[in-house]
Amino acid sequence: MKMWVRVLIDAVIIIVVLTIIFGWRAIMPARMPVYLLPSDMGLPYENIILKTVDGKNLKGWFIPSSKGKGVIICLHGYPSNKSDILPVVSFLYPEFSLLLFDFRAHGESEGKITYFGLKEFMDVRAAMDFIKSRDDIKNNRIGIWGYSLGGAVGIITSAKYEGIDAIVTDSAFANFPEMVTHYYKNLGPLKYIFSFLSRLLGRYVLGADFIENSPEFFIESIKSPILIIHSREDDFVPYQHAQRLFNKAPQPKKLFTVEGAHTGLDRAFTDEYQKTVKEFFVKYLSSKP
């Protein structure tokens, strides 16, 4: 009997320690280097610094267009930075001006901890404030293109603030606690234990429950048209997340089903992808309703 108690105690200790290790690695991601500049792609740009309401300095690029069809804020995924999505969104220029930045704790921006959407909506708000502060673009309509975490944050931001006129999400999750459980999918039944402990750790370290950064609880309140892009083959964020977001989103909305894995975004270089996204932004950003 004592042996089984000892085994059980040891197993609990191992699980708790592993949860803490995995958790700290998740909320403090390794910084990916910024390996590409807009000038490398022949794009004009300005280095900018965005100031969040909670005091974080975020580094970004503003790629101005004289066509004045709107400004699109482009949001990267986790753990990534603005240079990773630059080639993906460059097709939107010169029809639109582009604003790219690194989320807190990513790339060249300040911050040590990522909040998975619990605070990143303030980063997007800082980008919106930057646009409104400039005489040359303050009257432009604002769009968001967001990938994975960036798409989720775009939805949350639109629900919290006025001023976003169109959203495109690619591979966004609907429910973050489910994503945590899915992350441990290879552990069998133990995934529920690791997920539960990770959620407790999140409450302790981040000061909030992960349910509070789940876009499916915000999307009914968004104030803009939305185009939801997702692959049926996505093995990281299951396709059902997109279906749930689409079902809860208010009109006007569109679900665009694509192929390919979660990472890589090769689909973004296809004519169909670029045509669909560009037409959506042209429709909702080019003129006032």
VOTI-620982 format. One line per field, with one value per atom (N, C-alpha, C): residue number from 1; chain; atom name; x negated, y, z. Coordinates in steps of 0.02 Angstrom, whole numbers, plus 50000, padded with zeros to 5 digits. Example, Ala and Ser with C-alpha at 12.3 -4.5 7.8 and 13.67 -1.06 7.14 Angstrom:
VOTI-620982
nr 1|1|1|2|2|2 $
kette A|A|A|A|A|A $
atom N|CA|C|N|CA|C $
px 49340|49385|49340|49358|49316|49355 $
py 49716|49775|49835|49888|49947|50002 $
pz 50390|50390|50390|50354|50357|50394 $
end
This chain:
VOTI-620982
nr 1|1|1|2|2|2|3|3|3|4|4|4|5|5|5|6|6|6|7|7|7|8|8|8|9|9|9|10|10|10|11|11|11|12|12|12|13|13|13|14|14|14|15|15|15|16|16|16|17|17|17|18|18|18|19|19|19|20|20|20|21|21|21|22|22|22|23|23|23|24|24|24|25|25|25|26|26|26|27|27|27|28|28|28|29|29|29|30|30|30|31|31|31|32|32|32|33|33|33|34|34|34|35|35|35|36|36|36|37|37|37|38|38|38|39|39|39|40|40|40|41|41|41|42|42|42|43|43|43|44|44|44|45|45|45|46|46|46|47|47|47|48|48|48|49|49|49|50|50|50|51|51|51|52|52|52|53|53|53|54|54|54|55|55|55|56|56|56|57|57|57|58|58|58|59|59|59|60|60|60|61|61|61|62|62|62|63|63|63|64|64|64|65|65|65|66|66|66|67|67|67|68|68|68|69|69|69|70|70|70|71|71|71|72|72|72|73|73|73|74|74|74|75|75|75|76|76|76|77|77|77|78|78|78|79|79|79|80|80|80|81|81|81|82|82|82|83|83|83|84|84|84|85|85|85|86|86|86|87|87|87|88|88|88|89|89|89|90|90|90|91|91|91|92|92|92|93|93|93|94|94|94|95|95|95|96|96|96|97|97|97|98|98|98|99|99|99|100|100|100|101|101|101|102|102|102|103|103|103|104|104|104|105|105|105|106|106|106|107|107|107|108|108|108|109|109|109|110|110|110|111|111|111|112|112|112|113|113|113|114|114|114|115|115|115|116|116|116|117|117|117|118|118|118|119|119|119|120|120|120|121|121|121|122|122|122|123|123|123|124|124|124|125|125|125|126|126|126|127|127|127|128|128|128|129|129|129|130|130|130|131|131|131|132|132|132|133|133|133|134|134|134|135|135|135|136|136|136|137|137|137|138|138|138|139|139|139|140|140|140|141|141|141|142|142|142|143|143|143|144|144|144|145|145|145|146|146|146|147|147|147|148|148|148|149|149|149|150|150|150|151|151|151|152|152|152|153|153|153|154|154|154|155|155|155|156|156|156|157|157|157|158|158|158|159|159|159|160|160|160|161|161|161|162|162|162|163|163|163|164|164|164|165|165|165|166|166|166|167|167|167|168|168|168|169|169|169|170|170|170|171|171|171|172|172|172|173|173|173|174|174|174|175|175|175|176|176|176|177|177|177|178|178|178|179|179|179|180|180|180|181|181|181|182|182|182|183|183|183|184|184|184|185|185|185|186|186|186|187|187|187|188|188|188|189|189|189|190|190|190|191|191|191|192|192|192|193|193|193|194|194|194|195|195|195|196|196|196|197|197|197|198|198|198|199|199|199|200|200|200|201|201|201|202|202|202|203|203|203|204|204|204|205|205|205|206|206|206|207|207|207|208|208|208|209|209|209|210|210|210|211|211|211|212|212|212|213|213|213|214|214|214|215|215|215|216|216|216|217|217|217|218|218|218|219|219|219|220|220|220|221|221|221|222|222|222|223|223|223|224|224|224|225|225|225|226|226|226|227|227|227|228|228|228|229|229|229|230|230|230|231|231|231|232|232|232|233|233|233|234|234|234|235|235|235|236|236|236|237|237|237|238|238|238|239|239|239|240|240|240|241|241|241|242|242|242|243|243|243|244|244|244|245|245|245|246|246|246|247|247|247|248|248|248|249|249|249|250|250|250|251|251|251|252|252|252|253|253|253|254|254|254|255|255|255|256|256|256|257|257|257|258|258|258|259|259|259|260|260|260|261|261|261|262|262|262|263|263|263|264|264|264|265|265|265|266|266|266|267|267|267|268|268|268|269|269|269|270|270|270|271|271|271|272|272|272|273|273|273|274|274|274|275|275|275|276|276|276|277|277|277|278|278|278|279|279|279|280|280|280|281|281|281|282|282|282|283|283|283|284|284|284|285|285|285|286|286|286|287|287|287|288|288|288|289|289|289 $
kette A|A|A|A|A|A|A|A|A|A|A|A|A|A|A|A|A|A|A|A|A|A|A|A|A|A|A|A|A|A|A|A|A|A|A|A|A|A|A|A|A|A|A|A|A|A|A|A|A|A|A|A|A|A|A|A|A|A|A|A|A|A|A|A|A|A|A|A|A|A|A|A|A|A|A|A|A|A|A|A|A|A|A|A|A|A|A|A|A|A|A|A|A|A|A|A|A|A|A|A|A|A|A|A|A|A|A|A|A|A|A|A|A|A|A|A|A|A|A|A|A|A|A|A|A|A|A|A|A|A|A|A|A|A|A|A|A|A|A|A|A|A|A|A|A|A|A|A|A|A|A|A|A|A|A|A|A|A|A|A|A|A|A|A|A|A|A|A|A|A|A|A|A|A|A|A|A|A|A|A|A|A|A|A|A|A|A|A|A|A|A|A|A|A|A|A|A|A|A|A|A|A|A|A|A|A|A|A|A|A|A|A|A|A|A|A|A|A|A|A|A|A|A|A|A|A|A|A|A|A|A|A|A|A|A|A|A|A|A|A|A|A|A|A|A|A|A|A|A|A|A|A|A|A|A|A|A|A|A|A|A|A|A|A|A|A|A|A|A|A|A|A|A|A|A|A|A|A|A|A|A|A|A|A|A|A|A|A|A|A|A|A|A|A|A|A|A|A|A|A|A|A|A|A|A|A|A|A|A|A|A|A|A|A|A|A|A|A|A|A|A|A|A|A|A|A|A|A|A|A|A|A|A|A|A|A|A|A|A|A|A|A|A|A|A|A|A|A|A|A|A|A|A|A|A|A|A|A|A|A|A|A|A|A|A|A|A|A|A|A|A|A|A|A|A|A|A|A|A|A|A|A|A|A|A|A|A|A|A|A|A|A|A|A|A|A|A|A|A|A|A|A|A|A|A|A|A|A|A|A|A|A|A|A|A|A|A|A|A|A|A|A|A|A|A|A|A|A|A|A|A|A|A|A|A|A|A|A|A|A|A|A|A|A|A|A|A|A|A|A|A|A|A|A|A|A|A|A|A|A|A|A|A|A|A|A|A|A|A|A|A|A|A|A|A|A|A|A|A|A|A|A|A|A|A|A|A|A|A|A|A|A|A|A|A|A|A|A|A|A|A|A|A|A|A|A|A|A|A|A|A|A|A|A|A|A|A|A|A|A|A|A|A|A|A|A|A|A|A|A|A|A|A|A|A|A|A|A|A|A|A|A|A|A|A|A|A|A|A|A|A|A|A|A|A|A|A|A|A|A|A|A|A|A|A|A|A|A|A|A|A|A|A|A|A|A|A|A|A|A|A|A|A|A|A|A|A|A|A|A|A|A|A|A|A|A|A|A|A|A|A|A|A|A|A|A|A|A|A|A|A|A|A|A|A|A|A|A|A|A|A|A|A|A|A|A|A|A|A|A|A|A|A|A|A|A|A|A|A|A|A|A|A|A|A|A|A|A|A|A|A|A|A|A|A|A|A|A|A|A|A|A|A|A|A|A|A|A|A|A|A|A|A|A|A|A|A|A|A|A|A|A|A|A|A|A|A|A|A|A|A|A|A|A|A|A|A|A|A|A|A|A|A|A|A|A|A|A|A|A|A|A|A|A|A|A|A|A|A|A|A|A|A|A|A|A|A|A|A|A|A|A|A|A|A|A|A|A|A|A|A|A|A|A|A|A|A|A|A|A|A|A|A|A|A|A|A|A|A|A|A|A|A|A|A|A|A|A|A|A|A|A|A|A|A|A|A|A|A|A|A|A|A|A|A|A|A|A|A|A|A|A|A|A|A|A|A|A|A|A|A|A|A|A|A|A|A|A|A|A|A|A|A|A|A|A|A|A|A|A|A|A|A|A|A|A|A|A|A|A|A|A|A|A|A|A|A|A|A|A|A|A|A|A|A|A|A|A|A|A|A|A|A|A|A|A|A|A|A|A|A|A|A|A|A|A|A $
atom N|CA|C|N|CA|C|N|CA|C|N|CA|C|N|CA|C|N|CA|C|N|CA|C|N|CA|C|N|CA|C|N|CA|C|N|CA|C|N|CA|C|N|CA|C|N|CA|C|N|CA|C|N|CA|C|N|CA|C|N|CA|C|N|CA|C|N|CA|C|N|CA|C|N|CA|C|N|CA|C|N|CA|C|N|CA|C|N|CA|C|N|CA|C|N|CA|C|N|CA|C|N|CA|C|N|CA|C|N|CA|C|N|CA|C|N|CA|C|N|CA|C|N|CA|C|N|CA|C|N|CA|C|N|CA|C|N|CA|C|N|CA|C|N|CA|C|N|CA|C|N|CA|C|N|CA|C|N|CA|C|N|CA|C|N|CA|C|N|CA|C|N|CA|C|N|CA|C|N|CA|C|N|CA|C|N|CA|C|N|CA|C|N|CA|C|N|CA|C|N|CA|C|N|CA|C|N|CA|C|N|CA|C|N|CA|C|N|CA|C|N|CA|C|N|CA|C|N|CA|C|N|CA|C|N|CA|C|N|CA|C|N|CA|C|N|CA|C|N|CA|C|N|CA|C|N|CA|C|N|CA|C|N|CA|C|N|CA|C|N|CA|C|N|CA|C|N|CA|C|N|CA|C|N|CA|C|N|CA|C|N|CA|C|N|CA|C|N|CA|C|N|CA|C|N|CA|C|N|CA|C|N|CA|C|N|CA|C|N|CA|C|N|CA|C|N|CA|C|N|CA|C|N|CA|C|N|CA|C|N|CA|C|N|CA|C|N|CA|C|N|CA|C|N|CA|C|N|CA|C|N|CA|C|N|CA|C|N|CA|C|N|CA|C|N|CA|C|N|CA|C|N|CA|C|N|CA|C|N|CA|C|N|CA|C|N|CA|C|N|CA|C|N|CA|C|N|CA|C|N|CA|C|N|CA|C|N|CA|C|N|CA|C|N|CA|C|N|CA|C|N|CA|C|N|CA|C|N|CA|C|N|CA|C|N|CA|C|N|CA|C|N|CA|C|N|CA|C|N|CA|C|N|CA|C|N|CA|C|N|CA|C|N|CA|C|N|CA|C|N|CA|C|N|CA|C|N|CA|C|N|CA|C|N|CA|C|N|CA|C|N|CA|C|N|CA|C|N|CA|C|N|CA|C|N|CA|C|N|CA|C|N|CA|C|N|CA|C|N|CA|C|N|CA|C|N|CA|C|N|CA|C|N|CA|C|N|CA|C|N|CA|C|N|CA|C|N|CA|C|N|CA|C|N|CA|C|N|CA|C|N|CA|C|N|CA|C|N|CA|C|N|CA|C|N|CA|C|N|CA|C|N|CA|C|N|CA|C|N|CA|C|N|CA|C|N|CA|C|N|CA|C|N|CA|C|N|CA|C|N|CA|C|N|CA|C|N|CA|C|N|CA|C|N|CA|C|N|CA|C|N|CA|C|N|CA|C|N|CA|C|N|CA|C|N|CA|C|N|CA|C|N|CA|C|N|CA|C|N|CA|C|N|CA|C|N|CA|C|N|CA|C|N|CA|C|N|CA|C|N|CA|C|N|CA|C|N|CA|C|N|CA|C|N|CA|C|N|CA|C|N|CA|C|N|CA|C|N|CA|C|N|CA|C|N|CA|C|N|CA|C|N|CA|C|N|CA|C|N|CA|C|N|CA|C|N|CA|C|N|CA|C|N|CA|C|N|CA|C|N|CA|C|N|CA|C|N|CA|C|N|CA|C|N|CA|C|N|CA|C|N|CA|C|N|CA|C|N|CA|C|N|CA|C|N|CA|C|N|CA|C|N|CA|C|N|CA|C|N|CA|C|N|CA|C|N|CA|C|N|CA|C|N|CA|C|N|CA|C|N|CA|C|N|CA|C|N|CA|C|N|CA|C|N|CA|C|N|CA|C|N|CA|C|N|CA|C|N|CA|C|N|CA|C|N|CA|C|N|CA|C|N|CA|C|N|CA|C|N|CA|C|N|CA|C|N|CA|C|N|CA|C|N|CA|C|N|CA|C|N|CA|C|N|CA|C|N|CA|C|N|CA|C|N|CA|C|N|CA|C|N|CA|C|N|CA|C|N|CA|C|N|CA|C|N|CA|C|N|CA|C|N|CA|C|N|CA|C|N|CA|C|N|CA|C|N|CA|C|N|CA|C|N|CA|C|N|CA|C|N|CA|C|N|CA|C|N|CA|C|N|CA|C|N|CA|C|N|CA|C|N|CA|C|N|CA|C|N|CA|C|N|CA|C|N|CA|C|N|CA|C $
px 49959|50000|49957|49905|49861|49826|49809|49774|49818|49883|49928|49940|49942|49949|49888|49830|49768|49766|49787|49789|49837|49894|49944|49918|49886|49857|49804|49760|49707|49737|49790|49822|49851|49883|49913|49858|49803|49748|49720|49711|49684|49731|49796|49845|49845|49844|49845|49782|49723|49660|49660|49682|49684|49732|49789|49836|49805|49769|49736|49683|49645|49593|49625|49674|49708|49742|49772|49808|49762|49706|49659|49630|49616|49590|49642|49706|49759|49769|49771|49785|49723|49664|49603|49569|49599|49572|49504|49465|49401|49412|49371|49378|49353|49397|49377|49347|49291|49259|49300|49297|49328|49278|49296|49248|49261|49316|49335|49363|49342|49367|49411|49457|49497|49453|49397|49352|49323|49317|49292|49341|49403|49455|49473|49433|49446|49504|49522|49578|49554|49585|49567|49593|49557|49582|49551|49584|49559|49554|49499|49495|49538|49581|49625|49622|49642|49648|49719|49755|49822|49819|49857|49858|49925|49925|49987|50009|50072|50099|50068|50040|50007|49931|49908|49838|49788|49810|49763|49747|49684|49662|49658|49695|49698|49666|49621|49588|49625|49631|49668|49645|49680|49668|49734|49730|49787|49768|49807|49794|49849|49834|49885|49901|49964|49986|50023|50012|50044|50115|50136|50203|50259|50243|50292|50353|50346|50404|50414|50371|50377|50310|50308|50248|50264|50222|50233|50179|50202|50157|50147|50085|50070|50040|50072|50055|50026|49966|49932|49958|49935|49954|49904|49909|49867|49825|49761|49718|49682|49696|49674|49659|49655|49646|49669|49662|49688|49655|49592|49558|49584|49613|49639|49701|49741|49802|49794|49737|49727|49736|49704|49714|49786|49821|49889|49938|49929|49977|49956|49897|49871|49915|49955|49998|50052|50064|50115|50090|50025|49995|49988|50002|50013|50087|50133|50203|50217|50179|50188|50122|50123|50066|50065|50006|50000|49964|49987|49954|49940|49877|49856|49817|49826|49788|49780|49734|49724|49767|49806|49842|49793|49817|49776|49744|49682|49644|49626|49632|49614|49569|49528|49487|49446|49454|49415|49454|49513|49555|49538|49559|49548|49595|49579|49621|49586|49596|49566|49617|49681|49733|49785|49804|49860|49924|49978|50041|50093|50074|50118|50186|50185|50246|50276|50255|50282|50263|50205|50184|50166|50158|50134|50183|50247|50294|50272|50236|50210|50155|50119|50068|50100|50156|50191|50221|50245|50272|50219|50157|50102|50091|50099|50093|50149|50209|50266|50255|50229|50215|50162|50112|50060|50091|50136|50169|50208|50245|50287|50246|50183|50141|50108|50112|50077|50125|50110|50155|50163|50110|50113|50157|50172|50211|50268|50277|50325|50398|50411|50479|50487|50434|50438|50477|50511|50542|50488|50502|50452|50475|50431|50443|50393|50408|50361|50355|50293|50278|50238|50264|50229|50223|50164|50151|50148|50185|50184|50199|50151|50162|50182|50150|50167|50239|50266|50336|50382|50364|50403|50403|50345|50339|50378|50379|50417|50491|50518|50589|50603|50560|50569|50566|50519|50512|50573|50600|50658|50719|50723|50779|50772|50711|50699|50699|50679|50670|50706|50727|50752|50693|50704|50653|50623|50639|50614|50670|50654|50706|50709|50659|50659|50606|50622|50574|50566|50504|50489|50448|50473|50435|50414|50354|50329|50306|50340|50321|50329|50377|50388|50423|50406|50440|50504|50551|50613|50611|50580|50581|50511|50481|50412|50401|50444|50436|50436|50477|50477|50410|50381|50315|50262|50266|50219|50225|50287|50299|50274|50288|50266|50190|50156|50083|50054|50089|50066|50099|50124|50164|50128|50062|50025|50015|50040|50031|50091|50139|50197|50239|50267|50309|50273|50206|50168|50173|50196|50201|50249|50300|50348|50317|50274|50240|50192|50151|50103|50140|50196|50234|50262|50289|50317|50264|50206|50152|50124|50122|50099|50146|50209|50259|50251|50238|50225|50162|50110|50048|50060|50101|50117|50153|50199|50234|50185|50138|50090|50041|50014|49961|49991|50043|50070|50128|50153|50205|50274|50285|50351|50359|50421|50436|50430|50405|50397|50463|50518|50583|50595|50560|50570|50535|50496|50466|50489|50551|50579|50625|50606|50644|50717|50735|50805|50852|50824|50865|50866|50829|50827|50858|50857|50871|50941|50989|51057|51060|51010|51010|50966|50936|50892|50933|50900|50935|50912|50889|50862|50876|50878|50883|50822|50830|50774|50770|50708|50692|50649|50675|50640|50610|50544|50507|50480|50489|50464|50456|50409|50397|50429|50461|50488|50432|50371|50315|50275|50297|50260|50260|50200|50195|50176|50169|50153|50214|50250|50314|50367|50403|50452|50503|50525|50570|50635|50656|50718|50715|50656|50650|50675|50657|50680|50756|50782|50854|50892|50867|50901|50897|50840|50834|50882|50885|50928|51002|51021|51091|51112|51066|51082|51072|51036|51021|51084|51093|51149|51135|51186|51178|51151|51115|51094|51033|51033|50979|50969|50909|50894|50843|50853|50805|50772|50706|50666|50623|50640|50605|50546|50488|50427|50395|50337|50300|50232|50202|50135|50131|50070|50057|50066|50064|50073|50016|49955|49897|49880|49838|49814|49851|49917|49959|49945|49926|49915|49978|50036|50100|50107|50073|50079|50047|50008|49976|50015|50073|50115|50159|50177|50219|50287|50315|50381|50381|50331|50325|50320|50273|50262|50322|50355|50415|50471|50481|50534|50522|50462|50445|50447|50419|50416|50486|50527|50595|50635|50623|50657|50637|50573|50550|50571|50568|50589|50663|50703|50775|50789|50754|50771|50726|50669|50624|50619|50639|50625|50669|50727|50773|50813|50835|50878|50947|50980|51047|51098 $
py 49940|50000|50063|50062|50120|50132|50079|50086|50122|50104|50136|50209|50224|50294|50333|50303|50336|50347|50297|50303|50359|50361|50412|50482|50489|50555|50576|50528|50544|50564|50530|50546|50616|50634|50700|50754|50741|50790|50799|50744|50748|50787|50774|50808|50883|50901|50972|51007|50974|51005|51013|50962|50968|51022|51028|51081|51150|51159|51223|51237|51187|51196|51214|51174|51188|51256|51272|51336|51396|51394|51449|51457|51401|51404|51434|51421|51447|51522|51546|51617|51661|51630|51668|51638|51648|51617|51644|51602|51624|51676|51727|51781|51757|51759|51744|51807|51801|51860|51890|51956|51990|51984|51943|51924|51959|51996|52027|52096|52144|52213|52228|52275|52294|52316|52349|52372|52313|52255|52196|52173|52194|52176|52235|52289|52348|52390|52384|52421|52481|52540|52597|52586|52611|52601|52649|52656|52695|52649|52655|52621|52660|52627|52660|52626|52662|52635|52650|52598|52605|52601|52644|52646|52620|52567|52539|52576|52568|52603|52577|52517|52492|52499|52543|52563|52523|52479|52439|52476|52475|52502|52444|52451|52398|52425|52387|52409|52382|52426|52407|52443|52429|52462|52490|52550|52577|52581|52548|52547|52588|52652|52697|52688|52697|52696|52761|52788|52851|52840|52778|52764|52778|52777|52797|52753|52688|52643|52615|52633|52608|52584|52572|52547|52479|52429|52362|52347|52334|52313|52238|52217|52146|52115|52062|52033|51963|51953|51889|51838|51777|51724|51714|51657|51641|51579|51578|51634|51660|51718|51742|51817|51849|51922|51950|52014|52048|52026|52006|51987|51922|51879|51815|51824|51875|51885|51936|51971|52023|51996|51940|51915|51893|51872|51847|51902|51960|52015|52067|52060|52111|52121|52070|52077|52130|52150|52201|52272|52279|52343|52344|52399|52467|52486|52439|52458|52486|52460|52482|52498|52542|52551|52493|52473|52417|52439|52412|52425|52357|52343|52281|52297|52258|52268|52201|52200|52140|52145|52094|52092|52096|52116|52116|52046|52047|51986|51949|51981|51951|51999|51970|52010|52062|52126|52181|52222|52199|52237|52222|52268|52258|52205|52182|52132|52065|52031|51965|51909|51926|51875|51886|51832|51837|51817|51852|51841|51806|51784|51745|51779|51845|51883|51919|51901|51933|52007|52025|52095|52119|52073|52093|52138|52137|52183|52256|52269|52336|52353|52302|52314|52337|52306|52326|52396|52410|52476|52529|52514|52561|52574|52523|52532|52575|52565|52607|52680|52690|52758|52792|52753|52780|52805|52765|52785|52849|52853|52912|52974|52964|53021|53055|53023|53049|53082|53144|53181|53148|53112|53083|53021|52990|52928|52925|52976|52972|52963|52981|52973|52909|52870|52806|52755|52710|52654|52604|52565|52520|52448|52406|52335|52297|52234|52190|52125|52105|52037|52004|51949|51917|51842|51816|51745|51712|51657|51617|51661|51669|51713|51783|51807|51874|51880|51827|51828|51829|51790|51789|51857|51888|51955|52006|51999|52045|52043|51983|51976|52008|51995|52023|52099|52126|52198|52231|52200|52228|52228|52178|52175|52228|52247|52294|52367|52380|52449|52464|52526|52551|52568|52567|52592|52541|52477|52427|52413|52419|52416|52349|52307|52241|52198|52133|52086|52025|52004|51940|51900|51841|51797|51735|51711|51650|51604|51547|51495|51517|51559|51582|51528|51525|51478|51511|51468|51493|51492|51440|51430|51413|51455|51444|51385|51375|51315|51250|51248|51189|51182|51239|51236|51208|51226|51200|51124|51100|51028|50994|51025|50996|50993|51041|51043|50979|50952|50891|50828|50831|50776|50709|50710|50647|50612|50643|50614|50572|50562|50522|50555|50515|50544|50595|50591|50638|50710|50717|50784|50828|50798|50836|50861|50820|50840|50897|50889|50942|51006|50999|51058|51094|51056|51086|51123|51091|51123|51184|51181|51239|51298|51283|51336|51368|51327|51354|51397|51373|51411|51478|51477|51538|51588|51564|51609|51641|51601|51626|51676|51660|51702|51761|51749|51801|51839|51813|51849|51846|51797|51791|51720|51701|51635|51635|51580|51577|51581|51570|51576|51648|51694|51765|51789|51746|51764|51716|51691|51645|51684|51692|51734|51715|51652|51633|51667|51694|51730|51805|51826|51897|51910|51860|51872|51897|51880|51905|51981|52010|52082|52121|52088|52126|52176|52229|52284|52291|52237|52241|52177|52181|52120|52076|52011|51965|51911|51898|51843|51794|51733|51682|51631|51624|51578|51521|51460|51403|51342|51300|51238|51179|51136|51074|51028|51038|50995|51022|51076|51107|51058|51036|50989|51023|51088|51126|51162|51197|51227|51192|51144|51106|51150|51127|51165|51183|51144|51158|51225|51249|51315|51369|51363|51411|51407|51346|51338|51370|51362|51392|51468|51494|51566|51593|51559|51581|51579|51526|51519|51574|51598|51648|51720|51728|51795|51828|51892|51927|51939|51952|51970|52041|52058|52014|51972|51910|51864|51815|51785|51736|51686|51623|51570|51545|51551|51532|51472|51413|51351|51340|51327|51319|51251|51238|51177|51193|51143|51151|51148|51144|51140|51207|51207|51269|51318|51292|51336|51339|51387|51394|51446|51445|51494|51496|51439|51437|51456|51441|51457|51531|51573|51645|51670|51628|51648|51624|51594|51572|51629|51627|51679|51682|51623|51621|51655|51641|51671|51747|51770|51841|51878|51847|51877|51883|51830|51830|51882|51885|51932|52004|52015|52083|52110|52068|52089|52106|52068|52081|52149|52163|52227|52285|52276|52328|52346|52296|52306|52347|52332|52363|52420|52430|52483|52541|52530|52580|52641|52635|52692|52691|52750|52754|52728|52692|52666|52723 $
pz 50000|50000|50000|50044|50047|49981|49946|49882|49832|49829|49780|49798|49863|49884|49862|49870|49850|49775|49737|49664|49643|49677|49660|49676|49733|49752|49702|49684|49636|49568|49547|49483|49484|49540|49547|49545|49579|49580|49509|49474|49405|49360|49365|49323|49338|49402|49421|49396|49405|49383|49308|49271|49198|49176|49210|49192|49201|49256|49268|49215|49197|49145|49078|49058|48994|48996|49053|49060|49053|49088|49085|49014|48983|48915|48868|48881|48838|48846|48908|48919|48910|48906|48893|48832|48773|48712|48692|48659|48633|48579|48578|48529|48460|48411|48343|48311|48277|48248|48191|48185|48128|48070|48022|47969|47903|47898|47835|47847|47806|47810|47749|47755|47696|47637|47653|47599|47560|47592|47558|47503|47510|47462|47418|47422|47381|47406|47469|47497|47537|47529|47571|47642|47691|47760|47808|47865|47921|47982|48019|48084|48133|48169|48216|48284|48335|48402|48427|48447|48473|48549|48582|48654|48679|48718|48743|48806|48824|48882|48947|48946|49006|49003|48957|48958|48919|48874|48834|48769|48749|48684|48634|48580|48529|48465|48436|48375|48314|48264|48204|48142|48088|48024|47998|47970|47933|47860|47818|47746|47713|47696|47671|47597|47581|47511|47497|47438|47419|47393|47386|47358|47407|47471|47521|47527|47513|47518|47588|47634|47702|47728|47794|47826|47856|47842|47869|47921|47982|48036|48030|48023|48011|48075|48099|48164|48156|48183|48176|48227|48221|48266|48323|48356|48413|48397|48416|48436|48375|48353|48288|48293|48235|48234|48167|48159|48100|48035|48038|47977|47948|47991|47967|47923|47937|47898|47843|47841|47790|47719|47701|47632|47619|47672|47665|47650|47681|47673|47621|47593|47548|47486|47467|47408|47418|47479|47494|47478|47468|47448|47372|47337|47362|47368|47359|47368|47438|47487|47556|47588|47637|47681|47730|47752|47799|47862|47919|47982|48015|48025|48057|48120|48172|48234|48269|48316|48357|48420|48434|48497|48556|48613|48674|48684|48707|48719|48655|48598|48534|48495|48452|48408|48444|48423|48451|48503|48521|48567|48640|48684|48755|48783|48843|48876|48880|48935|48945|48941|48950|48954|48899|48866|48819|48856|48840|48876|48833|48773|48729|48716|48714|48699|48759|48820|48879|48884|48855|48853|48783|48737|48670|48632|48653|48621|48632|48687|48699|48650|48626|48575|48510|48493|48432|48441|48500|48514|48505|48523|48514|48439|48398|48326|48299|48324|48303|48323|48384|48407|48364|48342|48298|48233|48204|48142|48151|48206|48218|48235|48253|48272|48212|48154|48095|48047|48028|47984|47916|47893|47825|47821|47877|47874|47925|47965|48019|47996|47933|47906|47866|47862|47826|47867|47833|47867|47888|47940|47969|47962|47936|47932|47973|47988|48023|47984|47972|47948|48004|48031|48086|48076|48092|48085|48154|48162|48224|48285|48330|48388|48365|48311|48286|48265|48235|48216|48276|48327|48389|48423|48425|48456|48415|48350|48308|48325|48336|48354|48422|48470|48537|48535|48496|48491|48461|48408|48375|48421|48466|48513|48567|48584|48638|48616|48554|48532|48467|48460|48397|48351|48285|48240|48193|48201|48153|48103|48039|47987|47950|47957|47924|47956|47965|47995|47950|47939|47907|47957|47976|48020|47980|47993|47962|48018|48026|48074|48147|48160|48229|48270|48334|48379|48406|48428|48457|48532|48561|48633|48656|48698|48716|48764|48815|48856|48815|48763|48719|48683|48666|48632|48679|48743|48792|48797|48800|48803|48740|48683|48619|48614|48646|48646|48676|48726|48760|48733|48672|48644|48642|48637|48632|48700|48753|48819|48841|48796|48812|48866|48913|48966|49010|49012|49053|49027|48964|48936|48976|49005|49045|49110|49139|49200|49186|49134|49115|49096|49061|49041|49102|49149|49210|49250|49258|49295|49258|49192|49153|49161|49165|49174|49243|49294|49361|49361|49327|49323|49288|49235|49200|49244|49285|49331|49380|49404|49453|49423|49365|49335|49297|49258|49215|49247|49302|49337|49306|49263|49230|49206|49194|49168|49093|49064|48992|48954|48987|48953|48932|48965|48951|48887|48856|48791|48737|48745|48695|48648|48585|48538|48529|48540|48529|48579|48634|48682|48667|48617|48598|48529|48486|48416|48402|48445|48434|48442|48475|48488|48440|48390|48345|48305|48285|48252|48180|48150|48082|48044|47978|47937|47949|47941|47955|47902|47880|47836|47876|47885|47925|47877|47880|47837|47880|47857|47896|47850|47867|47830|47865|47827|47855|47879|47854|47871|47930|47959|48015|48075|48094|48149|48215|48213|48273|48301|48257|48275|48232|48260|48220|48184|48126|48083|48119|48168|48203|48239|48256|48287|48239|48175|48125|48117|48117|48109|48166|48226|48284|48282|48263|48257|48204|48147|48093|48115|48148|48169|48218|48259|48309|48284|48230|48205|48175|48186|48154|48080|48042|47972|47968|47913|47858|47877|47854|47870|47812|47810|47758|47785|47769|47787|47724|47721|47663|47683|47657|47675|47627|47655|47615|47632|47604|47616|47645|47678|47703|47778|47803|47875|47908|47975|48012|47998|47997|47987|47912|47896|47827|47787|47789|47754|47679|47650|47577|47539|47569|47536|47521|47562|47553|47489|47456|47394|47332|47343|47287|47263|47200|47171|47205|47222|47253|47321|47361|47427|47421|47380|47374|47345|47297|47268|47319|47358|47409|47462|47488|47541|47516|47457|47431|47415|47385|47369|47432|47485|47548|47576|47578|47603|47558|47493|47447|47460|47470|47480|47542|47596|47660|47683|47649|47669|47620|47558|47507|47511|47541|47543|47607|47627|47686|47669|47717|47705|47697 $
end
